[in-house]
C-alpha cells in the first residue's frame, strides 16, 4: 500500500531550464539517435513538489489520474553490492493525489517526499575495452536499420567490431537460383556510413554465396569474422539483430574466465526444455554464441565440409554440428545469457532480480503485444550504472524493479514471497513426456514459484515511458484503473548526487552481478 507521509512544505527553488530528450517506449520519433546522450551533471537544487506537470501531456492520458512521485539521488560506492533484493524501511512514494491537466498544467501537490538517496555499486562503471571481440549478425537491411537504437545502448565506445551479412529481404521463392534478394550497394554503403557516424564500428557485406540460405549465411559469419580478425582478437560472437547485452563490462568479465587460446564454445540453452530435447545441447543463437579464436580456427578450416554436409535450416544447429563433427568441444552453458523461447508475460524474468547478460525476442510479444523496448527501459543505467532491473523492497509490501515495474502485494505483502524463486508469469511451454523437468524451465529459470493473480495478489505498475532530461532520467510507471476507476501514474526522477559528473561517451553503460 502507498502510505501517507507528513506534508513537506518546501519553497520551490529556481532551477535550470532543462532540454528534454524523449525516448518514448511505444513511439519512434525521427530525431537523431544521439540526441539523448547528454553530459550528466547532478543538480544541487531539487523540487520535491513541482507545480508544473505539463510533460504528462505527451503521454496522452485520460484525466484525472492518480499521481505520485519521488526523486532518487544516486550515490555510487565501492561498498554497495547488487543483491537479489535490497531492503529499505519506509515507503517509496507518498499517497496518490488526483491530478487533472485537462484544463491547466499548474497543479498544487499536497504530499511530497524529500529525495531518496540510494547507494549503487560502482562495479564496472569505467570504460570497457572489448576490442578482442568481433560480433556478427545475418539479417536484412531493414531489420538492421531498425536495430540501431538497441545497438546504441551497448556497442559504442567499446572498440568491439560488428560484421553484418545483409540481404534486401527474405521473400525468396524456394526454387530460386539466387537465394536472396541482393541488397543495393548504395543502400548498404549509406547505412554503414550512418551507423559509423553513430560510433558503431560496423562493416556490412554481401553473402559469401548467392546460393546460401539463412542457415548457411549465419554459419558463414564464422568465416567472415575469422578472416577479419586482428592480432588481439580472442572471441567471435554470433548474435541476432534483436540480441541485447545489458552489460558489456560484465560480459567482458565473464569471457575473461576462459582461455581463448583453447577451444571454447560458450552460450546458453533455450529456456524451453522441449526445444533442448528436440535440437540438442547447443548454444541457441539469440542469446549470443561465443567461439574462442582457437575453435574459430578449426571451424574455418573445415568450413566447406560443414557447409556441404549439413542440411539443417537453423544456423545455430549448423554451427553445433560442425563443432561436434570436428572437435570434442562441448557447450559451456551460461545461465545469464537468455534466448527467451517462452512467451506472453515475461514479467517473471524481468522482475527476478537475477544478473542478466543478454536478452532476446524483446521486440514483440508480452501481454499487450508491444514487446519490451529495452533500448528505452535501459536508459536509467546512464545515471545509476549497475542498477537496471535491480530490485529494491520498500517496507513490507512494495518492490521496485528498476526500469520495469513497481508492484505491491495486498495479501500478506512481500514477506509472503520467496524472492529467490522466479514467478512463472509466462505461458507454460510444451510438455516433454516422462521428463523430470515438469514445468519445462527448471534447467534454466528454476527455482520458480506459481504466478500471482494480478489485481488480487499482485498490483503491478508497468514502465510506460522513459525520458532523459538534463541531469536526470524520468521514469513513468502506469496502471490502468479498474471498473471505472482513474488510471494510476508513478513518476521516478533519477539523478546523480551533486558534484558527480558522468558522460556516457566516456564511461560504459552497465549492470553488475547479482
C-alpha positions as CSV (number, residue, x, y, z in Angstrom):
1,X,0.0,0.0,0.0
2,X,1.1,3.6,-0.6
3,X,1.3,5.1,2.8
4,X,0.7,8.8,3.5
5,X,3.7,10.7,4.7
6,X,3.6,14.0,6.5
7,X,3.2,17.1,4.5
8,X,6.5,18.6,3.4
9,X,6.2,22.3,2.7
10,X,9.2,23.4,0.7
11,X,9.6,26.6,-1.3
12,X,10.4,25.7,-4.9
13,X,13.9,26.8,-5.8
14,X,15.0,28.3,-9.1
15,X,16.1,25.5,-11.5
16,X,18.0,25.4,-14.7
17,X,15.9,25.2,-17.8
18,X,16.1,21.6,-19.0
19,X,16.4,20.4,-22.5
20,X,14.3,17.3,-22.8
21,X,15.4,14.3,-24.8
22,X,12.5,12.0,-25.3
23,X,12.9,8.3,-26.0
24,X,9.3,7.0,-25.9
25,X,8.7,3.4,-25.3
26,X,5.9,2.9,-27.8
27,X,6.7,5.6,-30.4
28,X,9.7,6.1,-32.6
29,X,10.4,9.7,-33.5
30,X,12.6,10.8,-36.4
31,X,15.1,12.6,-34.2
32,X,18.8,11.7,-34.2
33,X,19.6,8.7,-32.1
34,X,22.5,10.6,-30.5
35,X,20.2,13.4,-29.3
36,X,19.7,11.7,-25.9
37,X,23.4,11.4,-25.0
38,X,24.0,14.3,-22.6
39,X,26.6,15.1,-20.0
40,X,25.1,14.0,-16.7
41,X,25.8,16.7,-14.1
42,X,23.9,16.4,-10.9
43,X,21.9,19.4,-9.9
44,X,22.2,20.7,-6.4
45,X,18.7,22.2,-6.2
46,X,15.7,19.9,-6.5
47,X,11.9,20.3,-6.4
48,X,10.2,17.7,-4.3
49,X,6.9,19.3,-5.1
50,X,6.9,20.7,-8.7
51,X,4.0,22.9,-9.6
52,X,4.1,22.2,-13.4
53,X,3.4,18.8,-14.8
54,X,3.0,19.7,-18.5
55,X,5.3,16.9,-19.5
56,X,2.4,14.5,-18.7
57,X,0.5,15.7,-21.7
58,X,2.9,13.8,-24.1
59,X,1.6,10.5,-22.5
60,X,-1.9,11.1,-23.8
61,X,-3.6,10.0,-20.6
62,X,-7.2,10.3,-19.7
63,X,-7.7,12.8,-16.8
64,X,-8.0,12.9,-13.9
65,X,-5.3,10.4,-12.9
66,X,-4.0,9.4,-9.6
67,X,-0.4,10.6,-9.3
68,X,2.6,10.2,-7.0
69,X,6.3,11.0,-7.5
70,X,9.7,10.6,-5.9
71,X,13.1,11.9,-6.7
72,X,16.1,9.5,-6.3
73,X,19.6,10.7,-5.7
74,X,22.1,8.1,-6.7
75,X,25.4,7.6,-4.8
76,X,27.9,5.2,-6.2
77,X,30.2,3.5,-3.7
78,X,32.7,0.7,-3.7
79,X,31.0,-0.9,-0.8
80,X,27.5,-1.1,-2.3
81,X,26.7,-4.5,-3.8
82,X,23.9,-5.5,-6.2
83,X,21.9,-8.0,-4.2
84,X,19.0,-10.2,-5.3
85,X,16.9,-7.7,-3.4
86,X,17.9,-4.6,-1.3
87,X,15.5,-3.9,1.6
88,X,14.7,-0.4,2.8
89,X,12.4,0.8,5.6
90,X,9.5,3.1,4.8
91,X,7.5,3.8,1.7
92,X,8.9,4.8,-1.7
93,X,6.1,7.1,-2.6
94,X,3.7,9.5,-0.8
95,X,-0.1,8.8,-1.2
96,X,-1.7,9.2,-4.6
97,X,-3.1,12.6,-5.4
98,X,-5.7,13.3,-8.1
99,X,-4.3,15.4,-11.0
100,X,-6.3,16.8,-13.8
101,X,-4.4,18.5,-16.7
102,X,-7.4,18.8,-19.0
103,X,-7.7,22.5,-18.1
104,X,-4.3,23.7,-16.9
105,X,-0.8,22.4,-16.4
106,X,-0.4,24.1,-13.0
107,X,-1.1,21.8,-10.0
108,X,-0.8,22.0,-6.3
109,X,0.8,18.8,-5.0
110,X,-0.2,18.4,-1.3
111,X,2.0,15.4,-0.4
112,X,5.7,15.1,-1.4
113,X,8.8,13.5,-0.1
114,X,12.4,14.7,0.0
115,X,14.7,13.0,-2.5
116,X,15.7,9.4,-1.5
117,X,19.4,8.6,-1.5
118,X,20.1,5.1,-3.0
119,X,23.6,3.7,-2.9
120,X,24.5,1.6,-6.0
121,X,27.6,-0.3,-6.9
122,X,30.4,1.3,-8.9
123,X,31.2,-2.1,-10.3
124,X,32.4,-1.8,-14.0
125,X,31.5,1.9,-14.0
126,X,34.6,2.9,-16.0
127,X,35.2,2.4,-19.8
128,X,35.2,-1.1,-21.1
129,X,37.6,-2.4,-23.7
130,X,36.0,-5.1,-25.9
131,X,38.4,-4.8,-28.8
132,X,39.1,-8.5,-28.5
133,X,35.5,-9.4,-29.5
134,X,34.1,-9.4,-33.0
135,X,30.3,-9.7,-33.3
136,X,28.4,-11.0,-36.3
137,X,24.8,-10.7,-37.5
138,X,23.0,-12.1,-40.5
139,X,19.9,-10.1,-41.3
140,X,18.1,-7.7,-43.8
141,X,19.0,-4.1,-44.3
142,X,15.6,-3.1,-42.9
143,X,15.9,-5.1,-39.7
144,X,19.5,-3.8,-39.2
145,X,18.2,-0.3,-39.5
146,X,15.5,-1.0,-37.0
147,X,18.1,-2.4,-34.6
148,X,20.2,0.8,-34.4
149,X,18.6,2.1,-31.2
150,X,19.3,-1.1,-29.3
151,X,22.8,-1.4,-30.7
152,X,23.5,2.1,-29.5
153,X,22.8,1.0,-25.9
154,X,25.7,-1.4,-25.7
155,X,28.1,-1.4,-28.6
156,X,29.5,2.2,-29.0
157,X,32.8,3.2,-27.2
158,X,33.8,-0.5,-26.6
159,X,36.1,-0.9,-29.5
160,X,34.3,-4.1,-30.5
161,X,33.6,-4.6,-34.2
162,X,30.4,-5.7,-35.8
163,X,30.2,-7.5,-39.2
164,X,26.8,-7.9,-40.8
165,X,25.8,-10.1,-43.7
166,X,22.9,-8.2,-45.2
167,X,20.3,-9.0,-47.8
168,X,17.4,-6.9,-49.1
169,X,14.7,-9.2,-47.8
170,X,13.8,-12.8,-47.1
171,X,10.9,-13.1,-49.5
172,X,12.6,-15.5,-52.0
173,X,10.9,-18.4,-53.8
174,X,12.1,-21.9,-52.7
175,X,13.3,-22.8,-56.2
176,X,15.2,-19.6,-56.8
177,X,18.7,-19.9,-58.2
178,X,19.7,-16.6,-56.4
179,X,18.5,-17.5,-52.9
180,X,18.4,-13.9,-51.6
181,X,17.4,-10.6,-52.8
182,X,20.8,-8.8,-53.2
183,X,20.9,-5.6,-51.2
184,X,21.7,-2.5,-53.2
185,X,25.3,-1.5,-52.8
186,X,24.5,2.2,-52.3
187,X,21.9,1.3,-49.6
188,X,24.5,-0.8,-47.8
189,X,27.1,1.9,-48.0
190,X,24.7,4.6,-46.8
191,X,23.5,2.6,-43.8
192,X,27.1,1.6,-42.9
193,X,28.2,5.3,-43.0
194,X,25.2,6.4,-41.0
195,X,25.9,3.7,-38.3
196,X,29.6,4.6,-38.2
197,X,28.7,8.2,-37.5
198,X,26.8,7.0,-34.5
199,X,30.0,5.3,-33.2
200,X,29.0,1.8,-34.3
201,X,32.1,0.1,-35.7
202,X,30.1,-1.9,-38.3
203,X,31.0,-3.4,-41.7
204,X,28.1,-4.6,-43.9
205,X,28.9,-7.2,-46.5
206,X,27.0,-9.3,-49.1
207,X,26.5,-13.1,-48.5
208,X,29.6,-15.2,-49.5
209,X,27.5,-17.2,-51.9
210,X,24.3,-16.3,-53.8
211,X,23.1,-19.9,-53.2
212,X,23.2,-19.6,-49.4
213,X,20.0,-20.0,-47.4
214,X,19.7,-18.3,-44.0
215,X,21.4,-21.1,-42.0
216,X,24.3,-21.1,-44.4
217,X,24.6,-17.3,-44.3
218,X,24.5,-17.5,-40.5
219,X,27.3,-20.1,-40.4
220,X,29.4,-18.1,-42.9
221,X,29.6,-15.4,-40.3
222,X,32.4,-17.5,-38.7
223,X,34.5,-17.2,-41.9
224,X,33.8,-13.5,-42.3
225,X,34.8,-12.7,-38.7
226,X,37.7,-15.1,-38.6
227,X,39.2,-13.6,-41.9
228,X,38.8,-10.1,-40.4
229,X,40.4,-11.0,-37.1
230,X,43.1,-8.8,-35.6
231,X,46.2,-9.8,-33.6
232,X,44.3,-9.1,-30.4
233,X,41.0,-10.9,-31.4
234,X,40.1,-13.6,-28.8
235,X,36.4,-14.2,-29.4
236,X,33.9,-14.2,-32.3
237,X,30.3,-13.9,-31.4
238,X,27.2,-14.8,-33.5
239,X,24.1,-12.9,-32.4
240,X,20.7,-12.0,-33.8
241,X,19.6,-8.5,-34.7
242,X,17.5,-8.4,-31.5
243,X,20.1,-9.7,-29.1
244,X,20.6,-7.1,-26.4
245,X,23.6,-7.1,-24.0
246,X,22.7,-5.4,-20.7
247,X,26.3,-5.0,-19.5
248,X,29.3,-5.1,-21.8
249,X,31.7,-4.8,-18.8
250,X,30.1,-7.8,-17.2
251,X,30.2,-9.7,-20.4
252,X,33.9,-9.0,-20.8
253,X,34.5,-10.1,-17.3
254,X,32.6,-13.4,-17.9
255,X,34.6,-14.2,-21.0
256,X,37.8,-13.5,-19.2
257,X,37.2,-16.7,-17.2
258,X,38.1,-18.7,-20.3
259,X,41.4,-19.1,-22.2
260,X,40.7,-18.1,-25.8
261,X,43.8,-20.0,-26.9
262,X,41.9,-23.1,-26.1
263,X,38.7,-24.4,-27.8
264,X,35.6,-22.9,-26.1
265,X,32.0,-22.9,-27.3
266,X,30.1,-20.6,-24.9
267,X,26.4,-19.8,-24.9
268,X,23.0,-20.7,-23.4
269,X,20.4,-23.5,-23.8
270,X,16.9,-22.5,-24.6
271,X,14.7,-21.8,-21.6
272,X,12.2,-24.3,-23.2
273,X,13.2,-27.8,-22.3
274,X,11.2,-29.2,-25.3
275,X,13.4,-27.1,-27.6
276,X,16.5,-28.5,-25.9
277,X,15.3,-32.1,-26.3
278,X,14.5,-31.5,-29.9
279,X,17.5,-29.5,-31.1
280,X,20.2,-30.7,-28.7
281,X,22.7,-29.4,-26.2
282,X,23.7,-26.3,-28.2
283,X,24.1,-22.6,-27.8
284,X,20.8,-21.1,-29.1
285,X,21.7,-18.2,-31.3
286,X,19.6,-15.3,-29.9
287,X,21.2,-15.5,-26.5
288,X,24.6,-14.9,-28.1
289,X,27.1,-17.6,-29.1
290,X,30.8,-17.1,-28.3
291,X,33.5,-19.0,-30.1
292,X,37.1,-18.7,-28.9
293,X,39.6,-17.8,-31.6
294,X,41.2,-21.3,-31.2
295,X,37.9,-23.0,-32.0
296,X,37.1,-20.5,-34.8
297,X,40.3,-21.5,-36.5
298,X,39.2,-25.1,-36.6
299,X,35.7,-24.3,-37.9
300,X,37.2,-22.1,-40.6
301,X,39.5,-24.8,-41.7
302,X,36.5,-27.2,-42.0
303,X,34.2,-24.6,-43.4
304,X,33.5,-26.1,-46.8
305,X,32.9,-29.6,-45.4
306,X,30.4,-28.3,-42.8
307,X,28.5,-26.2,-45.3
308,X,28.1,-29.1,-47.7
309,X,27.5,-31.8,-45.1
310,X,24.8,-30.0,-43.0
311,X,21.2,-29.9,-44.2
312,X,19.6,-28.0,-41.3
313,X,17.6,-24.9,-41.8
314,X,18.8,-23.4,-38.5
315,X,22.2,-21.6,-38.4
316,X,22.9,-22.3,-34.7
317,X,22.3,-26.0,-35.3
318,X,24.7,-25.9,-38.3
319,X,27.4,-24.4,-36.1
320,X,26.8,-27.0,-33.4
321,X,27.0,-29.8,-35.9
322,X,30.3,-28.5,-37.3
323,X,31.8,-28.3,-33.8
324,X,30.7,-31.8,-32.9
325,X,32.0,-33.3,-36.2
326,X,35.5,-31.9,-36.0
327,X,36.2,-31.3,-32.3
328,X,35.5,-32.8,-28.8
329,X,34.5,-29.3,-27.6
330,X,31.2,-29.2,-25.6
331,X,28.9,-26.3,-24.8
332,X,29.7,-24.2,-21.7
333,X,26.2,-23.1,-20.7
334,X,25.9,-19.6,-19.2
335,X,22.6,-19.2,-17.4
336,X,22.9,-15.4,-17.5
337,X,22.5,-15.4,-21.3
338,X,18.9,-15.7,-22.4
339,X,17.4,-17.0,-25.6
340,X,13.8,-16.2,-24.4
341,X,11.9,-19.1,-26.1
342,X,8.9,-18.7,-23.7
343,X,6.0,-16.4,-24.5
344,X,3.4,-13.9,-23.3
345,X,4.0,-12.2,-20.0
346,X,7.7,-12.3,-19.2
347,X,7.5,-10.2,-16.0
348,X,8.9,-13.1,-14.0
349,X,12.2,-13.0,-15.9
350,X,12.5,-9.2,-15.8
351,X,11.4,-9.0,-12.1
352,X,13.6,-11.8,-10.9
353,X,16.5,-9.6,-9.7
354,X,19.0,-12.0,-11.2
355,X,22.0,-10.8,-13.1
356,X,21.3,-10.9,-16.8
357,X,23.9,-10.6,-19.6
358,X,21.7,-10.9,-22.6
359,X,18.0,-10.8,-23.6
360,X,16.4,-11.9,-26.9
361,X,12.9,-11.8,-28.5
362,X,12.1,-8.5,-26.8
363,X,10.8,-6.6,-29.9
364,X,7.4,-8.4,-29.8
365,X,5.2,-10.4,-27.5
366,X,4.3,-9.5,-24.0
367,X,0.8,-9.4,-22.5
368,X,-0.1,-6.4,-24.7
369,X,1.8,-7.5,-27.8
370,X,4.1,-4.4,-27.7
371,X,7.1,-6.2,-26.6
372,X,9.8,-5.0,-24.1
373,X,11.6,-2.0,-25.7
374,X,14.9,-2.5,-23.9
375,X,16.6,0.5,-25.6
376,X,14.4,2.8,-23.6
377,X,13.9,0.7,-20.5
378,X,17.8,0.7,-20.2
379,X,18.1,4.5,-20.1
380,X,18.3,4.6,-16.3
381,X,21.7,2.9,-16.5
382,X,23.1,6.2,-17.8
383,X,22.5,7.6,-14.3
384,X,23.0,4.7,-11.9
385,X,25.1,2.2,-13.9
386,X,24.8,-1.1,-12.1
387,X,21.1,-0.8,-11.3
388,X,18.9,-1.7,-14.4
389,X,16.4,-4.3,-13.3
390,X,17.8,-4.2,-9.8
391,X,15.2,-4.8,-7.1
392,X,14.5,-2.7,-4.0
393,X,12.0,-3.6,-1.3
394,X,10.3,-0.7,0.5
395,X,8.6,-1.5,3.7
396,X,6.6,-4.7,3.8
397,X,4.6,-4.6,0.6
398,X,6.4,-2.8,-2.3
399,X,9.0,-3.9,-4.8
400,X,10.7,-1.6,-7.4
401,X,12.3,-3.4,-10.3
402,X,14.2,-0.5,-11.8
403,X,13.2,0.1,-15.4
404,X,10.4,-2.5,-15.5
405,X,7.8,-2.3,-12.7
406,X,6.6,-1.2,-9.3
407,X,4.4,-3.8,-7.5
408,X,2.5,-4.1,-4.3
409,X,1.2,-7.3,-2.7
410,X,-2.1,-6.8,-0.9
411,X,-2.4,-10.4,0.5
412,X,0.4,-10.7,3.0
413,X,3.0,-8.3,1.5
414,X,6.4,-9.1,0.1
415,X,7.3,-11.3,3.2
416,X,4.9,-14.0,1.8
417,X,7.1,-14.3,-1.3
418,X,10.2,-16.4,-1.8
419,X,12.1,-13.8,-3.8
420,X,14.9,-16.3,-4.6
421,X,12.4,-18.0,-6.9
422,X,11.2,-16.7,-10.3
423,X,7.5,-16.1,-10.7
424,X,6.0,-18.2,-13.6
425,X,4.2,-15.4,-15.4
426,X,4.7,-16.8,-18.9
427,X,2.7,-19.4,-20.8
428,X,3.8,-22.9,-20.0
429,X,6.0,-24.4,-22.7
430,X,5.3,-27.7,-24.4
431,X,5.4,-30.7,-22.1
432,X,8.1,-33.3,-22.6
433,X,6.6,-36.6,-21.7
434,X,8.2,-38.5,-18.8
435,X,10.6,-35.7,-18.1
436,X,11.6,-34.7,-14.5
437,X,11.7,-31.1,-15.8
438,X,7.9,-30.9,-15.2
439,X,7.4,-27.2,-15.8
440,X,9.8,-27.2,-18.8
441,X,12.1,-24.4,-17.5
442,X,13.7,-25.7,-14.3
443,X,17.1,-26.4,-16.1
444,X,17.3,-22.7,-16.9
445,X,15.0,-20.5,-14.9
446,X,14.5,-22.6,-11.8
447,X,13.8,-22.4,-9.0
448,X,10.3,-20.9,-9.7
449,X,7.1,-20.1,-7.9
450,X,3.5,-20.0,-9.1
451,X,2.1,-17.0,-10.9
452,X,0.2,-14.5,-8.8
453,X,-3.2,-13.2,-9.7
454,X,-2.9,-9.6,-10.9
455,X,-5.1,-7.0,-9.1
456,X,-5.7,-9.6,-6.3
457,X,-2.4,-10.9,-5.1
458,X,-0.2,-8.5,-7.1
459,X,-0.8,-4.9,-8.2
460,X,1.6,-4.1,-10.9
461,X,2.6,-0.7,-12.3
462,X,4.5,-1.2,-15.6
463,X,7.0,1.2,-17.1
464,X,5.2,3.3,-19.7
465,X,7.8,5.9,-20.6
466,X,11.4,6.7,-20.0
467,X,12.9,10.1,-20.8
468,X,16.3,11.7,-20.4
469,X,16.4,15.3,-19.4
470,X,19.4,17.3,-18.5
471,X,21.0,15.7,-15.5
472,X,18.2,13.1,-14.8
473,X,16.2,10.2,-16.1
474,X,12.4,10.3,-15.7
475,X,10.6,7.1,-15.5
476,X,6.8,6.8,-15.6
477,X,5.1,3.7,-14.3
478,X,1.5,3.1,-15.2
479,X,-1.5,1.0,-14.1
480,X,-4.9,1.2,-15.7
481,X,-7.8,1.9,-13.4
482,X,-10.3,-0.9,-13.0
483,X,-14.1,-0.7,-13.1
484,X,-14.2,3.0,-14.0
485,X,-11.5,4.0,-11.5
486,X,-8.9,6.6,-12.5
487,X,-5.6,5.4,-14.0
488,X,-2.5,5.5,-11.8
489,X,0.8,7.2,-12.7
490,X,4.0,6.9,-10.7
491,X,7.0,9.2,-11.5
492,X,10.6,8.5,-10.5
493,X,13.3,11.0,-11.3
494,X,16.8,9.6,-11.1
495,X,19.7,12.0,-10.6
496,X,23.4,11.6,-9.6
497,X,24.2,13.2,-6.3
498,X,25.6,16.8,-6.5
499,X,29.1,17.3,-7.8
500,X,29.0,13.9,-9.6
501,X,29.5,14.0,-13.3
502,X,29.4,11.2,-15.8
503,X,29.4,11.3,-19.6
504,X,28.1,8.1,-21.3
505,X,30.5,8.7,-24.2
506,X,33.4,8.2,-21.8
507,X,32.1,5.5,-19.5
508,X,30.2,2.4,-20.2
509,X,26.5,1.7,-19.5
510,X,26.4,-1.5,-17.5
511,X,25.0,-3.7,-14.8
512,X,26.8,-5.7,-12.2
513,X,26.4,-9.2,-10.9
514,X,23.5,-10.4,-8.8
